[in-house]
C-alpha cells in the first residue's frame, strides 16, 4: 500500500446507490468498472449495509472479482449494520466475523420465520442469510404497493412476538421494556423490508469499524464521501464529521427528506438510487483523472 493517503475515501450503502432496490443486483455495469478503477487508485472503499454477508458475496463481490479486481487495494464490508464484517481481496471475501452478542434469541427468530410462512408469504420472505438480525423483505415478484399494504400488519405482529418473549423493543412511537427496564431491540421499516435488530447496531458504528480497518494498512484520506438512500445512512457521515474528516453525504433518495447536517449534503439532480450512484462514481473517476 502507498505511504501517502488516497485523495478520497468512500463509505457506500449497497441497496439504492450500488444495487438496484428493484432487481436487488448491480444492474448498471459502470458501477462495477468504476468501483474497480477507484480501488485500483487505492481509494479505500467500504460497503456499509444492512444486507447479509452472503448477499454482498453474491451480488457485489462476485461481480467485482469476475470483472478483475487489482492486486493491491483497500476494500471492506460491514454488514447487518455493524454485526458482521470482513475484508475483501482480489480473490473475494476474507474471513467473516459475526458479533453473536447482538443476535436475537433463536426462539424469536423461529417464531418470526413461522409468522411469515403462515400469514405473509404472498408478499414477503424471511431472509435466511442474516446471522445476527432478522430481516423480512418484499418479494421481487410482487409490487411495492402490495408489500407495503401488508407491512404494517407484519410490523405489529413482529412487535408483539418480541413483547411476548419478554424482550425490550421499540418501533416508531411504541416502546415495551424488558424486565430490567431496558429496550435492547428495535424494528426498522424500510421501503423493501422490516429489520429487527439490536439498538447497538447502526451505520455510525459500522463506519468506525471500517475506518479502523483501513487505518491498519496505511494513512487515511482527509476527504470522504458517504452515499446512501435512507435517513440512517447519514450516520456514516456523522461519524466522519465528528472524527474531524472533510465529508459530504450523497443522498440518492432525497424525496424522503434531506436532513439538516453540519456538513454538505449532495443530491445528484433528478437521479435517484443506482442511477445516481453510477453518476457519482463516474464523477470521481473523472475528477481523479483515472482511466475509465
NUZAVEX-304534 format. One record per atom (N, C-alpha, C): residue in three letters; y, z, x. Coordinates in steps of 0.2 Angstrom, whole numbers, padded with zeros to 4 digits, always signed. Layout:
BEGIN
ALAYZX;...
***
This chain:
BEGIN
UNK-0006+0000+0004;UNK+0000+0000+0000;UNK+0006+0000+0004;UNK+0012-0003+0002;UNK+0018-0003+0006;UNK+0021+0004+0007;UNK+0025+0005+0012;UNK+0028+0011+0013;UNK+0034+0011+0009;UNK+0037+0006+0007;UNK+0043+0006+0003;UNK+0041+0005-0004;UNK+0045+0008-0009;UNK+0043+0008-0016;UNK+0044+0001-0019;UNK+0041-0001-0024;UNK+0042-0007-0028;UNK+0049-0006-0031;UNK+0053-0011-0033;UNK+0059-0010-0036;UNK+0058-0008-0044;UNK+0052-0008-0046;UNK+0051-0007-0053;UNK+0044-0003-0054;UNK+0044+0001-0059;UNK+0038+0004-0062;UNK+0038+0003-0069;UNK+0031+0002-0072;UNK+0030+0001-0079;UNK+0026+0006-0082;UNK+0028+0009-0088;UNK+0023+0013-0092;UNK+0023+0009-0099;UNK+0017+0007-0100;UNK+0016+0002-0106;UNK+0011+0005-0111;UNK+0014+0006-0117;UNK+0009+0007-0123;UNK+0005+0000-0124;UNK-0001+0001-0127;UNK-0005-0005-0127;UNK-0005-0008-0134;UNK-0006-0005-0140;UNK-0006-0008-0146;UNK+0002-0010-0148;UNK+0003-0016-0149;UNK+0010-0018-0150;UNK+0013-0022-0144;UNK+0015-0019-0139;UNK+0018-0023-0134;UNK+0013-0027-0129;UNK+0007-0025-0129;UNK+0002-0029-0125;UNK-0004-0032-0129;UNK-0007-0028-0133;UNK-0012-0030-0138;UNK-0009-0031-0145;UNK-0011-0037-0148;UNK-0008-0038-0155;UNK-0011-0033-0160;UNK-0006-0030-0164;UNK-0009-0025-0169;UNK-0013-0028-0174;UNK-0013-0035-0175;UNK-0017-0039-0180;UNK-0024-0040-0177;UNK-0024-0043-0171;UNK-0031-0045-0168;UNK-0034-0039-0164;UNK-0030-0035-0162;UNK-0032-0029-0158;UNK-0034-0032-0151;UNK-0032-0037-0149;UNK-0033-0040-0142;UNK-0027-0043-0139;UNK-0027-0045-0133;UNK-0022-0048-0129;UNK-0022-0055-0131;UNK-0018-0057-0136;UNK-0018-0064-0139;UNK-0013-0069-0136;UNK-0009-0066-0132;UNK-0004-0070-0128;UNK-0006-0071-0121;UNK-0008-0077-0119;UNK-0011-0077-0112;UNK-0006-0075-0107;UNK+0001-0076-0108;UNK+0005-0075-0102;UNK+0006-0067-0101;UNK+0004-0063-0105;UNK+0004-0056-0104;UNK-0001-0054-0098;UNK-0007-0057-0099;UNK-0012-0056-0093;UNK-0009-0059-0087;UNK-0007-0065-0086;UNK-0005-0068-0080;UNK+0001-0064-0077;UNK+0006-0062-0082;UNK+0012-0059-0079;UNK+0010-0052-0077;UNK+0006-0048-0080;UNK+0003-0042-0078;UNK+0000-0042-0071;UNK-0004-0047-0070;UNK-0007-0048-0063;UNK-0001-0050-0058;UNK+0003-0054-0060;UNK+0009-0056-0055;UNK+0013-0050-0053;UNK+0014-0046-0058;UNK+0018-0039-0056;UNK+0014-0035-0052;UNK+0008-0034-0054;UNK+0003-0030-0050;UNK+0003-0032-0043;UNK+0003-0039-0042;UNK+0002-0041-0035;UNK+0009-0040-0031;UNK+0014-0039-0034;UNK+0020-0037-0031;UNK+0021-0029-0030;UNK+0015-0026-0031;UNK+0015-0019-0030;UNK+0019-0015-0035;UNK+0021-0018-0041;UNK+0024-0014-0047;UNK+0018-0009-0049;UNK+0020-0002-0049;UNK+0015+0002-0052;UNK+0015+0001-0060;UNK+0009+0000-0063;UNK+0008-0001-0070;UNK+0003+0004-0073;UNK+0006+0008-0078;UNK+0001+0012-0081;UNK+0001+0010-0089;UNK-0005+0010-0091;UNK-0006+0009-0099;UNK-0007+0016-0102;UNK-0002+0018-0106;UNK-0001+0025-0109;UNK-0003+0024-0116;UNK-0008+0026-0119;UNK-0011+0024-0125;UNK-0015+0029-0129;UNK-0015+0028-0135;UNK-0019+0032-0139;UNK-0026+0029-0140;UNK-0027+0023-0137;UNK-0033+0020-0138;UNK-0039+0023-0133;UNK-0045+0022-0134;UNK-0050+0024-0130;UNK-0051+0021-0124;UNK-0055+0024-0119;UNK-0056+0021-0113;UNK-0060+0014-0114;UNK-0065+0014-0118;UNK-0069+0009-0120;UNK-0065+0003-0122;UNK-0060+0004-0127;UNK-0055-0001-0129;UNK-0051-0004-0123;UNK-0049+0000-0119;UNK-0045-0003-0113;UNK-0049-0007-0108;UNK-0055-0004-0107;UNK-0060-0008-0103;UNK-0061-0015-0106;UNK-0063-0015-0112;UNK-0065-0022-0115;UNK-0059-0026-0117;UNK-0053-0024-0119;UNK-0048-0028-0122;UNK-0042-0029-0117;UNK-0042-0025-0112;UNK-0036-0025-0107;UNK-0039-0026-0100;UNK-0043-0022-0097;UNK-0045-0023-0090;UNK-0050-0029-0089;UNK-0054-0030-0094;UNK-0059-0036-0093;UNK-0055-0042-0093;UNK-0050-0044-0097;UNK-0046-0050-0096;UNK-0043-0050-0090;UNK-0040-0044-0087;UNK-0036-0044-0081;UNK-0041-0046-0075;UNK-0047-0043-0075;UNK-0052-0044-0070;UNK-0054-0051-0070;UNK-0055-0054-0076;UNK-0058-0061-0077;UNK-0052-0066-0074;UNK-0046-0064-0075;UNK-0041-0068-0073;UNK-0039-0068-0065;UNK-0042-0062-0062;UNK-0041-0062-0055;UNK-0036-0057-0053;UNK-0037-0050-0053;UNK-0033-0045-0050;UNK-0032-0046-0043;UNK-0027-0044-0040;UNK-0026-0044-0032;UNK-0030-0038-0029;UNK-0031-0038-0023;UNK-0035-0033-0019;UNK-0031-0027-0019;UNK-0025-0027-0018;UNK-0021-0021-0017;UNK-0015-0020-0023;UNK-0016-0015-0027;UNK-0011-0014-0032;UNK-0012-0007-0035;UNK-0007-0005-0039;UNK-0007+0001-0042;UNK-0007+0001-0049;UNK-0013+0003-0052;UNK-0013+0002-0060;UNK-0018+0008-0062;UNK-0016+0011-0068;UNK-0019+0017-0070;UNK-0019+0017-0078;UNK-0024+0020-0081;UNK-0024+0021-0088;UNK-0025+0028-0090;UNK-0021+0030-0095;UNK-0021+0036-0098;UNK-0022+0035-0106;UNK-0028+0037-0108;UNK-0030+0036-0115;UNK-0030+0042-0119;UNK-0031+0041-0126;UNK-0031+0046-0131;UNK-0025+0051-0129;UNK-0019+0048-0128;UNK-0013+0051-0127;UNK-0013+0057-0122;UNK-0017+0056-0117;UNK-0017+0061-0111;UNK-0024+0064-0111;UNK-0029+0063-0115;UNK-0035+0067-0114;UNK-0040+0063-0110;UNK-0039+0057-0108;UNK-0044+0053-0104;UNK-0040+0049-0099;UNK-0042+0049-0093;UNK-0038+0045-0088;UNK-0043+0042-0083;UNK-0040+0037-0079;UNK-0045+0033-0074;UNK-0040+0028-0070;UNK-0042+0027-0064;UNK-0039+0022-0060;UNK-0042+0015-0062;UNK-0038+0010-0061;UNK-0040+0003-0062;UNK-0040-0001-0055;UNK-0045-0004-0053;UNK-0045-0008-0047;UNK-0047-0015-0048;UNK-0048-0019-0043;UNK-0049-0026-0043;UNK-0056-0028-0047;UNK-0060-0023-0047;UNK-0067-0024-0050;UNK-0067-0020-0057;UNK-0062-0018-0059;UNK-0062-0014-0066;UNK-0060-0007-0065;UNK-0062-0003-0070;UNK-0060+0004-0071;UNK-0064+0008-0066;UNK-0061+0013-0064;UNK-0064+0018-0060;UNK-0067+0024-0064;UNK-0068+0029-0061;UNK-0071+0035-0064;UNK-0067+0037-0070;UNK-0070+0038-0076;UNK-0066+0040-0082;UNK-0067+0048-0082;UNK-0061+0051-0083;UNK-0061+0059-0084;UNK-0059+0060-0091;UNK-0063+0065-0094;UNK-0061+0067-0101;UNK-0060+0075-0101;UNK-0054+0077-0104;UNK-0052+0084-0105;UNK-0056+0086-0111;UNK-0062+0089-0110;UNK-0065+0091-0116;UNK-0062+0097-0119;UNK-0057+0101-0116;UNK-0054+0107-0119;UNK-0050+0105-0125;UNK-0048+0099-0125;UNK-0044+0097-0131;UNK-0047+0094-0137;UNK-0054+0093-0136;UNK-0058+0089-0141;UNK-0059+0094-0147;UNK-0059+0090-0153;UNK-0061+0094-0159;UNK-0068+0096-0159;UNK-0070+0101-0163;UNK-0077+0103-0164;UNK-0081+0098-0167;UNK-0087+0097-0164;UNK-0092+0092-0167;UNK-0093+0092-0174;UNK-0093+0098-0177;UNK-0094+0098-0184;UNK-0088+0095-0188;UNK-0082+0096-0186;UNK-0077+0092-0189;UNK-0077+0085-0188;UNK-0079+0083-0182;UNK-0079+0076-0181;UNK-0085+0072-0185;UNK-0090+0076-0186;UNK-0096+0073-0190;UNK-0093+0073-0198;UNK-0090+0078-0200;UNK-0088+0078-0207;UNK-0083+0072-0208;UNK-0078+0071-0204;UNK-0073+0066-0205;UNK-0077+0059-0205;UNK-0082+0058-0200;UNK-0085+0052-0200;UNK-0089+0051-0207;UNK-0092+0056-0209;UNK-0095+0055-0216;UNK-0090+0054-0221;UNK-0085+0057-0221;UNK-0079+0056-0226;UNK-0078+0048-0226;UNK-0077+0045-0220;UNK-0075+0038-0220;UNK-0081+0034-0223;UNK-0087+0036-0221;UNK-0093+0032-0224;UNK-0094+0032-0231;UNK-0092+0038-0234;UNK-0093+0039-0241;UNK-0088+0037-0245;UNK-0082+0037-0243;UNK-0076+0036-0248;UNK-0071+0030-0245;UNK-0071+0029-0239;UNK-0065+0024-0236;UNK-0068+0018-0232;UNK-0074+0017-0232;UNK-0077+0012-0228;UNK-0075+0005-0230;UNK-0072+0004-0236;UNK-0070-0003-0238;UNK-0063-0004-0234;UNK-0059+0001-0232;UNK-0053-0001-0229;UNK-0052+0001-0222;UNK-0056+0006-0220;UNK-0055+0008-0213;UNK-0062+0010-0210;UNK-0062+0011-0203;UNK-0068+0013-0199;UNK-0067+0019-0195;UNK-0072+0022-0193;UNK-0072+0028-0189;UNK-0073+0025-0182;UNK-0068+0027-0177;UNK-0068+0024-0170;UNK-0073+0029-0166;UNK-0079+0026-0165;UNK-0084+0029-0161;UNK-0083+0030-0154;UNK-0078+0026-0152;UNK-0077+0026-0144;UNK-0072+0032-0142;UNK-0069+0036-0147;UNK-0065+0041-0144;UNK-0069+0047-0142;UNK-0067+0050-0137;UNK-0070+0055-0133;UNK-0067+0062-0134;UNK-0061+0063-0136;UNK-0058+0069-0137;UNK-0054+0070-0144;UNK-0052+0065-0146;UNK-0048+0065-0153;UNK-0052+0061-0158;UNK-0050+0061-0164;UNK-0053+0057-0170;UNK-0048+0052-0172;UNK-0050+0046-0172;UNK-0046+0040-0175;UNK-0050+0037-0180;UNK-0046+0036-0186;UNK-0049+0031-0191;UNK-0044+0026-0192;UNK-0047+0020-0192;UNK-0042+0014-0191;UNK-0043+0009-0197;UNK-0038+0005-0198;UNK-0038-0001-0203;UNK-0044-0006-0200;UNK-0048-0008-0205;UNK-0052-0013-0204;UNK-0048-0020-0203;UNK-0051-0024-0198;UNK-0047-0030-0197;UNK-0048-0035-0202;UNK-0053-0034-0207;UNK-0054-0039-0212;UNK-0050-0037-0219;UNK-0046-0032-0218;UNK-0043-0030-0224;UNK-0035-0030-0223;UNK-0031-0031-0228;UNK-0024-0031-0227;UNK-0021-0024-0225;UNK-0015-0025-0222;UNK-0012-0018-0221;UNK-0010-0015-0227;UNK-0008-0018-0232;UNK-0007-0015-0239;UNK-0013-0012-0242;UNK-0018-0015-0241;UNK-0024-0011-0244;UNK-0026-0005-0240;UNK-0025-0005-0233;UNK-0027+0001-0229;UNK-0022+0006-0231;UNK-0015+0004-0231;UNK-0010+0010-0232;UNK-0010+0012-0239;UNK-0013+0009-0244;UNK-0014+0011-0251;UNK-0019+0017-0251;UNK-0024+0017-0246;UNK-0029+0022-0246;UNK-0027+0028-0240;UNK-0023+0026-0236;UNK-0022+0030-0230;UNK-0020+0037-0232;UNK-0015+0038-0237;UNK-0013+0044-0239;UNK-0018+0049-0242;UNK-0023+0046-0246;UNK-0028+0049-0248;UNK-0033+0052-0243;UNK-0034+0047-0238;UNK-0038+0049-0232;UNK-0035+0055-0228;UNK-0028+0055-0227;UNK-0025+0060-0224;UNK-0026+0067-0227;UNK-0025+0067-0234;UNK-0026+0073-0237;UNK-0033+0076-0237;UNK-0038+0072-0237;UNK-0045+0074-0237;UNK-0046+0076-0229;UNK-0044+0073-0224;UNK-0045+0075-0217;UNK-0041+0082-0216;UNK-0035+0082-0218;UNK-0032+0089-0218;UNK-0036+0094-0221;UNK-0039+0093-0227;UNK-0042+0098-0230;UNK-0049+0100-0226;UNK-0052+0095-0223;UNK-0058+0097-0219;UNK-0056+0102-0213;UNK-0051+0100-0209;UNK-0049+0105-0204;UNK-0047+0112-0206;UNK-0044+0112-0212;UNK-0042+0119-0215;UNK-0049+0122-0217;UNK-0053+0119-0220;UNK-0060+0122-0222;UNK-0064+0124-0216;UNK-0063+0121-0210;UNK-0066+0124-0204;UNK-0062+0129-0200;UNK-0057+0131-0203;UNK-0053+0136-0200;UNK-0048+0134-0194;UNK-0047+0128-0194;UNK-0043+0125-0188;UNK-0036+0125-0190;UNK-0031+0127-0186;UNK-0024+0126-0187;UNK-0022+0119-0187;UNK-0019+0116-0192;UNK-0017+0109-0192;UNK-0010+0108-0195;UNK-0007+0103-0193;UNK-0001+0101-0196;UNK+0000+0094-0197;UNK+0003+0092-0203;UNK+0004+0085-0204;UNK+0010+0084-0208;UNK+0015+0080-0205;UNK+0022+0080-0208;UNK+0025+0087-0210;UNK+0026+0088-0216;UNK+0029+0095-0218;UNK+0024+0100-0220;UNK+0018+0098-0219;UNK+0012+0103-0221;UNK+0010+0107-0214;UNK+0008+0113-0215;UNK+0005+0117-0209;UNK+0000+0122-0212;UNK-0005+0123-0208;UNK-0010+0128-0210;UNK-0012+0131-0203;UNK-0011+0137-0203;UNK-0013+0141-0196;UNK-0020+0143-0196;UNK-0023+0144-0190;UNK-0029+0147-0190;UNK-0029+0154-0190;UNK-0035+0158-0189;UNK-0035+0165-0190;UNK-0030+0169-0185;UNK-0029+0166-0179;UNK-0024+0169-0175;UNK-0017+0167-0176;UNK-0016+0163-0181;UNK-0009+0161-0182;UNK-0007+0155-0179;UNK-0011+0152-0175;UNK-0010+0146-0171;UNK-0011+0139-0175;UNK-0008+0134-0172;UNK-0009+0127-0175;UNK-0010+0122-0169;UNK-0016+0122-0167;UNK-0018+0118-0161;UNK-0019+0111-0162;UNK-0019+0108-0169;UNK-0021+0101-0170;UNK-0016+0098-0175;UNK-0016+0092-0175;UNK-0011+0088-0180;UNK-0014+0082-0182;UNK-0012+0079-0187;UNK-0013+0072-0190;UNK-0007+0068-0188;UNK-0009+0062-0185;UNK-0003+0057-0183;UNK-0005+0051-0186;UNK-0001+0049-0192;UNK-0002+0042-0195;UNK+0002+0037-0192;UNK-0001+0031-0191;UNK+0002+0025-0188;UNK+0001+0020-0193;UNK+0004+0014-0191;UNK+0003+0008-0196;UNK-0004+0005-0197;UNK-0008+0007-0192;UNK-0015+0004-0192;UNK-0020+0010-0192;UNK-0018+0016-0191;UNK-0023+0022-0190;UNK-0021+0028-0192;UNK-0025+0033-0193;UNK-0023+0040-0193;UNK-0027+0044-0187;UNK-0024+0047-0183;UNK-0027+0051-0177;UNK-0027+0058-0179;UNK-0032+0062-0177;UNK-0032+0069-0177;UNK-0033+0071-0170;UNK-0029+0076-0168;UNK-0028+0077-0161;UNK-0025+0084-0159;UNK-0026+0086-0153;UNK-0023+0092-0150;UNK-0016+0091-0150;UNK-0012+0096-0152;UNK-0005+0096-0151;UNK-0002+0095-0144;UNK-0007+0097-0139;UNK-0005+0096-0132;UNK-0005+0089-0130;UNK-0008+0085-0133;UNK-0008+0078-0131;UNK-0002+0074-0134;UNK+0002+0071-0129;UNK+0007+0067-0131;UNK+0009+0062-0125;UNK+0013+0057-0126;UNK+0015+0052-0121;UNK+0019+0055-0115;UNK+0023+0060-0116;UNK+0026+0063-0110;UNK+0022+0066-0105;UNK+0017+0070-0108;UNK+0012+0072-0103;UNK+0007+0067-0100;UNK+0006+0062-0104;UNK+0002+0056-0101;UNK+0006+0053-0095;UNK+0013+0052-0097;UNK+0017+0049-0092;UNK+0017+0053-0085;UNK+0017+0059-0086;UNK+0017+0063-0080;UNK+0011+0063-0076;UNK+0005+0062-0079;UNK-0001+0061-0076;UNK-0001+0055-0072;UNK+0002+0049-0075;UNK+0002+0043-0072;UNK+0006+0043-0066;UNK+0012+0046-0066;UNK+0016+0046-0060;UNK+0013+0050-0055;UNK+0010+0056-0056;UNK+0007+0060-0051;UNK+0001+0056-0048;UNK-0002+0052-0051;UNK-0007+0047-0048;UNK-0004+0042-0044;UNK+0001+0039-0046;UNK+0005+0034-0042;UNK+0008+0037-0035;UNK+0010+0043-0036;UNK+0013+0047-0030;UNK+0008+0048-0025;UNK+0002+0048-0026;UNK-0003+0050-0021;UNK-0004+0044-0017;UNK-0002+0038-0019;UNK-0003+0032-0015;UNK+0003+0029-0012;UNK+0009+0032-0012;UNK+0015+0030-0009;UNK+0021+0032-0013;UNK+0027+0030-0010;UNK+0033+0031-0014;UNK+0034+0028-0021;UNK+0037+0031-0025;UNK+0038+0029-0032;UNK+0045+0025-0033;UNK+0045+0020-0037;UNK+0051+0017-0038;UNK+0056+0022-0042;UNK+0063+0020-0041;UNK+0068+0024-0045;UNK+0069+0021-0051;UNK+0068+0015-0052;UNK+0069+0011-0058;UNK+0062+0010-0062;UNK+0062+0012-0069;UNK+0057+0012-0073;UNK+0058+0009-0080;UNK+0053+0006-0083;UNK+0054+0004-0090;UNK+0048+0006-0093;UNK+0049+0009-0099;UNK+0043+0011-0104;UNK+0044+0006-0110;UNK+0038+0004-0112;UNK+0038+0000-0118;UNK+0033+0002-0123;UNK+0035+0002-0129;UNK+0031+0004-0135;UNK+0033+0002-0142;UNK+0029+0003-0147;UNK+0031+0001-0153;UNK+0031+0007-0158;UNK+0031+0013-0156;UNK+0031+0019-0161;UNK+0036+0024-0158;UNK+0038+0028-0162;UNK+0044+0033-0160;UNK+0041+0038-0155;UNK+0034+0039-0155;UNK+0031+0044-0150;UNK+0031+0040-0143;UNK+0032+0034-0143;UNK+0032+0030-0136;UNK+0038+0032-0132;UNK+0044+0034-0136;UNK+0050+0036-0132;UNK+0048+0042-0127;UNK+0043+0046-0129;UNK+0042+0051-0124;UNK+0040+0050-0117;UNK+0038+0043-0116;UNK+0037+0041-0109;UNK+0043+0041-0106;UNK+0048+0038-0109;UNK+0055+0038-0106;UNK+0058+0044-0105;UNK+0057+0049-0110;UNK+0059+0056-0110;UNK+0057+0059-0103;UNK+0051+0058-0102;UNK+0048+0062-0096;UNK+0052+0059-0090;UNK+0052+0052-0089;UNK+0055+0049-0083;UNK+0063+0051-0083;UNK+0066+0051-0088;UNK+0073+0053-0088;UNK+0074+0060-0086;UNK+0070+0065-0089;UNK+0070+0072-0087;UNK+0068+0073-0079;UNK+0064+0068-0077;UNK+0062+0069-0070;UNK+0067+0066-0065;UNK+0072+0063-0068;UNK+0078+0060-0063;UNK+0077+0053-0062;UNK+0073+0049-0065;UNK+0072+0042-0064;UNK+0077+0038-0068;UNK+0079+0032-0065;UNK+0083+0027-0069;UNK+0078+0024-0074;UNK+0079+0025-0080;UNK+0074+0022-0085;UNK+0078+0020-0091;UNK+0075+0014-0094;UNK+0076+0012-0101;UNK+0070+0011-0104;UNK+0070+0012-0111;UNK+0064+0011-0115;UNK+0065+0005-0119;UNK+0060+0001-0120;UNK+0060-0005-0123;UNK+0056-0004-0130;UNK+0059-0005-0135;UNK+0056-0003-0142;UNK+0055-0010-0145;UNK+0048-0011-0146;UNK+0046-0018-0149;UNK+0045-0018-0156;UNK+0046-0012-0159;UNK+0046-0012-0167;UNK+0052-0008-0169;UNK+0058-0010-0168;UNK+0064-0006-0169;UNK+0066-0005-0177;UNK+0062-0009-0181;UNK+0063-0008-0188;UNK+0061-0001-0190;UNK+0057+0003-0187;UNK+0055+0009-0188;UNK+0061+0014-0187;UNK+0066+0012-0183;UNK+0072+0016-0182;UNK+0072+0017-0174;UNK+0078+0015-0171;UNK+0079+0016-0164;UNK+0082+0023-0163;UNK+0079+0027-0159;UNK+0081+0034-0158;UNK+0087+0034-0153;UNK+0090+0039-0154;UNK+0096+0041-0150;UNK+0094+0045-0144;UNK+0095+0042-0138;UNK+0092+0045-0132;UNK+0098+0044-0127;UNK+0097+0048-0122;UNK+0102+0048-0116;UNK+0101+0043-0111;UNK+0097+0038-0112;UNK+0095+0033-0108;UNK+0096+0026-0112;UNK+0096+0020-0110;UNK+0097+0014-0114;UNK+0090+0013-0117;UNK+0091+0010-0123;UNK+0085+0008-0127;UNK+0086+0000-0128;UNK+0081-0004-0126;UNK+0082-0011-0126;UNK+0078-0014-0132;UNK+0081-0018-0136;UNK+0077-0022-0141;UNK+0077-0029-0139;UNK+0071-0033-0140;UNK+0071-0040-0137;UNK+0073-0045-0143;UNK+0079-0045-0145;UNK+0081-0049-0150;UNK+0078-0048-0157;UNK+0075-0053-0160;UNK+0072-0053-0166;UNK+0064-0052-0165;UNK+0062-0052-0159;UNK+0055-0052-0157;UNK+0052-0045-0158;UNK+0046-0045-0160;UNK+0043-0038-0161;UNK+0036-0039-0158;UNK+0032-0033-0157;UNK+0025-0032-0155;UNK+0024-0036-0148;UNK+0018-0040-0148;UNK+0017-0043-0142;UNK+0021-0049-0140;UNK+0024-0052-0145;UNK+0029-0057-0143;UNK+0035-0054-0139;UNK+0037-0048-0141;UNK+0042-0045-0137;UNK+0040-0043-0130;UNK+0033-0040-0130;UNK+0030-0038-0124;UNK+0030-0044-0119;UNK+0028-0049-0122;UNK+0027-0055-0117;UNK+0034-0057-0114;UNK+0039-0057-0118;UNK+0046-0059-0116;UNK+0048-0054-0111;UNK+0047-0048-0112;UNK+0049-0043-0107;UNK+0046-0044-0100;UNK+0039-0045-0100;UNK+0035-0045-0094;UNK+0038-0052-0090;UNK+0039-0057-0094;UNK+0041-0063-0091;UNK+0048-0062-0088;UNK+0052-0058-0091;UNK+0059-0057-0089;UNK+0059-0054-0082;UNK+0054-0049-0081;UNK+0054-0046-0075;UNK+0050-0050-0069;UNK+0046-0054-0071;UNK+0043-0059-0066;UNK+0049-0063-0064;UNK+0053-0066-0068;UNK+0058-0070-0066;UNK+0064-0066-0062;UNK+0065-0060-0064;UNK+0071-0056-0061;UNK+0069-0054-0054;UNK+0062-0053-0053;UNK+0060-0051-0046;UNK+0058-0057-0042;UNK+0059-0063-0045;UNK+0058-0069-0042;UNK+0051-0070-0039;UNK+0046-0068-0044;UNK+0039-0069-0042;UNK+0036-0075-0044;UNK+0031-0078-0041;UNK+0028-0084-0043;UNK+0024-0083-0049;UNK+0026-0087-0054;UNK+0023-0086-0061;UNK+0017-0089-0061;
***
